[in-house]
Amino acid sequence: MSMDFRGLGFGAGSGNTGSGGKRWQLRELAKNEHLDWSIIKRVVKAFIPYWPKAILVTIIIFITAIGGVLPAWLTQKIIDDGIQKGQLPTVIYLTMELIAAAVITGLLGVWQNWLSNQIAQNVMADYRLALFRNLQRQTVNFFASRQSGDLVSRIINDVTAIQNVITSTLVGFISNLLTITVTLLLMFKMNWRMSVLAVIVVPGFVIPTQKVGRIRQKIQAEIQQWLSALTVQLSEALGVSGALLIRIFNREPREETKFRLANEKLRDLQIRQGLIGRWLFMWLGMFSSIGPALLWGYGGWLVIHQEMNLGVIVAFTTLLSKLYGPLSQLAQIHVNVLSSIALFRRIYSILDIEPEVQDGPRTIPPNSVKGHLELKDVSFSYQHEPKDGETRLALCNINLTVEPGQTVALVGPSGAGKTTLLNLIPRFSDPVSGCLFLDGIECHSLSLESLRAQMGLVPQDPFFFHDTVYHNLLLANENASQEDMETACQAAQIHDTIANLPQGYHTVVGERGYRLSGGERQRLAIARVLLQSPRIVLLDEATSALDTVVERKIQDALAFLLKGRTAIVIAHRLSTILAADKIIVLDKGEIIASGTHQELVEKNPLYKRLYETQFSLP
Ligand SMILES: Nc1ncnc2c1ncn2[C@@H]1O[C@H](COP(=O)(O)OP(=O)(O)OP(=O)(O)O)[C@@H](O)[C@H]1O
């Protein structure tokens, strides 16, 4: 009898990583999980759109389960009705049935795989989209407080793991249960006494497999810990900064000892794990002979006493393997179910996050906006819950009016709340109290799209997508022609630079593309806002010192950008401050003074100090 150990996860190739690693991760996930019906209900709902396919899969699994035990039954018939009775036509006919059953079961298996894969891929695509949609609705602060790698992993890895849920957990459960049921039914139909013996023999396969499985999982957990310790050490020691640190503090010998210990521990664990697998193989190999031997012995006795036909023994030895595989897999179904629940819980924990900023119902026609801004008693906190009974305010009772076309400069020491204030205007965040108004309309009641369409933003360190200059500019205005772009870039003093790039406007910039200097990025960001042509400009001026030629270019570009628009500028340069209609001095989240440069130098010591120490010329 040929034994297939692969279903048990102990295939010859199952090493210490690969399937072993995955199983370990599943077990880790399942550790603190419980059968949460609210999650199960939501998961079932996700599958509802694909119910016709799911029903078809179940029917096919049922047929293939029957098809799986058919060879044993046909073998018995060939022996007892054909060979024993000397009926060649019966032998030929049954042999053909045997072949047909194998072919049909094989084909159905492929179809079932294809269908369940389709369901899995569709459900996965739905979850990925839902996650991405919900993340798109979150505020900028949401991303500031999370590791982007973790969010990416939720969308890519956790969702991909759903496939395993469908193939191993759902399909595996139905298929194993049906195979066991059909096998037992056939066994008891053939001979109940042999069936009782077979059922007694099966634990001989299942129990050691489960036991060894658990020991291997434990070792696997230890292996993973040592592997990750080694990975961390390697990535630190082999990186430039780590290597520098190790050398300057003469840490090489200690690093080597640390590495050697982890390396040896890993070696010993892997040898142990390999050995346990071999013992199990030996036991299963032995038992794969002992089990059928017992059936042959007892069956032989029954045949000699003419209480059973010879073919039944052969059928039973085949059917035995149909019991132990599925039973072993069912025995660990709880791990699969619980780890699947844990996976879905992680996915739902992101899906259920309500965005802090909610969309408003009103829209304003784009060309009717005058650009009057007003902040009334606005306070803001980054804390969602008070700490030690106190909510630390990043902004406190801000009152500010900006007339259409006016430029307001925000100045203040680092951490005063300038960026926080700027971010409230396009509603990247909402205040905890107070209101913002655009042309007298409460911003809260406006749709985010309508509000943000009026606002252009030039951040301190502008970001560009890994795409061409052309496409990065198109982001601001989808209808912009090449001519519009060139006009905007000329006004932003960046056209010549772009024209000199290897592929001009079609050069890839951004993340890993052609690198633009800080000054060039600022001017390209200004061109981008010019193309958008908003009524309101929000500008976070760069602090870095630039040479006078570049500085001049930026000042010219800014002058063009701010002309005729309402602007709020976090100002770091004297020229910008001097050009502003109003200067607001922020300190510790409060407006402590406002006025013109001259007034403030005379009456506000903090402003005077900032002017003397921080505002770079010109
Ligand atoms: N995402 C955040 N979560 C929690 N606290 C924050 C966050 N961003 C800023 N803060 C805090 O809010 C306060 C105001 O920060 P903000 O960035 O507005 O200051 P700023 O005046 O723009 O400073 P700088 O000139 O250094 O950029 C600071 O105490 C800062 O630590």
The ligand as an SDF file (V2000), in Angstrom:
LIG
                    3D

 31 33  0  0  0  0  0  0  0  0999 V2000
    1.0300   63.8210   14.1610 N   0  0  0  0  0  0  0  0  0  0  0  0
    1.2450   64.3350   15.3710 C   0  0  0  0  0  0  0  0  0  0  0  0
    0.8890   63.6570   16.4620 N   0  0  0  0  0  0  0  0  0  0  0  0
    1.0770   64.1610   17.7030 C   0  0  0  0  0  0  0  0  0  0  0  0
    1.6150   65.3570   17.9330 N   0  0  0  0  0  0  0  0  0  0  0  0
    1.9930   66.0970   16.9030 C   0  0  0  0  0  0  0  0  0  0  0  0
    1.8370   65.6320   15.5520 C   0  0  0  0  0  0  0  0  0  0  0  0
    2.3100   66.5760   14.7150 N   0  0  0  0  0  0  0  0  0  0  0  0
    2.7350   67.5880   15.5000 C   0  0  0  0  0  0  0  0  0  0  0  0
    2.5570   67.3100   16.8010 N   0  0  0  0  0  0  0  0  0  0  0  0
    2.8690   68.1730   17.9510 C   0  0  0  0  0  0  0  0  0  0  0  0
    2.0910   69.3560   17.8440 O   0  0  0  0  0  0  0  0  0  0  0  0
    2.8420   70.5130   18.1870 C   0  0  0  0  0  0  0  0  0  0  0  0
    2.8300   71.5000   17.0220 C   0  0  0  0  0  0  0  0  0  0  0  0
    3.5050   70.9160   15.9160 O   0  0  0  0  0  0  0  0  0  0  0  0
    3.6410   71.6220   14.5060 P   0  0  0  0  0  0  0  0  0  0  0  0
    4.2570   70.6600   13.5790 O   0  0  0  0  0  0  0  0  0  0  0  0
    2.3450   72.2180   14.1420 O   0  0  0  0  0  0  0  0  0  0  0  0
    4.6880   72.7880   14.8620 O   0  0  0  0  0  0  0  0  0  0  0  0
    5.3900   73.7990   13.8730 P   0  0  0  0  0  0  0  0  0  0  0  0
    5.1650   75.1420   14.4710 O   0  0  0  0  0  0  0  0  0  0  0  0
    4.9380   73.5810   12.4820 O   0  0  0  0  0  0  0  0  0  0  0  0
    6.9070   73.3480   14.0420 O   0  0  0  0  0  0  0  0  0  0  0  0
    8.1170   73.3750   12.9540 P   0  0  0  0  0  0  0  0  0  0  0  0
    8.3980   74.7990   12.6540 O   0  0  0  0  0  0  0  0  0  0  0  0
    9.2500   72.7360   13.7140 O   0  0  0  0  0  0  0  0  0  0  0  0
    7.6610   72.5700   11.7970 O   0  0  0  0  0  0  0  0  0  0  0  0
    4.2350   70.0120   18.5200 C   0  0  0  0  0  0  0  0  0  0  0  0
    4.3310   69.9170   19.9360 O   0  0  0  0  0  0  0  0  0  0  0  0
    4.3200   68.6360   17.9090 C   0  0  0  0  0  0  0  0  0  0  0  0
    5.1340   67.7840   18.6820 O   0  0  0  0  0  0  0  0  0  0  0  0
  1  2  1  0
  2  3  1  0
  2  7  2  0
  3  4  2  0
  4  5  1  0
  5  6  2  0
  6  7  1  0
  6 10  1  0
  7  8  1  0
  8  9  2  0
  9 10  1  0
 10 11  1  0
 11 12  1  0
 11 30  1  0
 12 13  1  0
 13 14  1  0
 13 28  1  0
 14 15  1  0
 15 16  1  0
 16 17  2  0
 16 18  1  0
 16 19  1  0
 19 20  1  0
 20 21  2  0
 20 22  1  0
 20 23  1  0
 23 24  1  0
 24 25  2  0
 24 26  1  0
 24 27  1  0
 28 29  1  0
 28 30  1  0
 30 31  1  0
M  END
$$$$
